[in-house]
C-alpha cells in the first residue's frame, strides 16, 4: 500500500476494505446451505452446532471491539454477520432435539457478554479495554476458523473429508487473507494475528478435502 502501480494508498486501503467486507459477508452467509438442508429434512441429525455458535460469538465480540476502535468497516460487517448468525442459530435451535443443551450454551454466552460489556465500559480505561477486547477477539477468531478441524482425526482415519464444510473453509480462507491485509493497512496486530492463523487453518482444511475427497454430506462438524 505504498502508492505503487499508480494506486493511491488511501484508495488501496478503501478497495481492500471492500474486498475484506465481501469475503467476511461470504463467511457469515456460508452456513445458509446447511440451514436450508436442515429445514428441508426437519432435523439437525448429522450437523453440529458449535461452528454456528462460534460464528455468532465471534461476530459479536468483533463488533464490540470495532466499536471501541471506531472502525466503521469492522462495525458494518460484523453487525451484519451477527444478524445472519442469529438467524442460523435460531433455525438450528428450532429443529434441534437437544434444545436444553443449546439453551444453556446461549444463556451462558449472553451472561458472559453482559459481564464483558460492563467490564470494558465501566471497569477499565479505554486503552486497556481495547487491549483486552483485542486479545479476546483473537481467541474467538482462531476458535471460529479452526472449529471444522475438530474432525481432522476422523478425516485422516476414514480418508473421507465429507465432515469438512468446503464452502465455510473457502470463505474463511478468503476472509482471513483479506482481513490480514486490512489489519496490516491499519497497523493493528489484533486484526492481523487471528486472520494469519485463520488462513493457515483454512488451508489445512482445504488441503484435506483435496487429498481425501468427499463421499457423503456432513456439514459443520463440532
Buried (B, 14 or more C-beta within 10 A) or exposed (E): BEEEEEEEEEEBBEEBBEBBBBBBBBBBBBBBBBBEBBEEEEEBEBBBBBBBBBBBBBBBBBBBBBBBBEBEBBBBBBBBBBEBBEEBBEBBBEBBEEEEEBEEBBEEBEEEBEEBEEEBEEEBEEEEBBBBBBEBBBEBBBBBBBBBBBBBEBBEEEEBBBBBBBBBBBBBBBBBBBBBBBBBBBEBEBBBBBBBBBBBBBBBBBEBBEEBEBEEEBBBBE
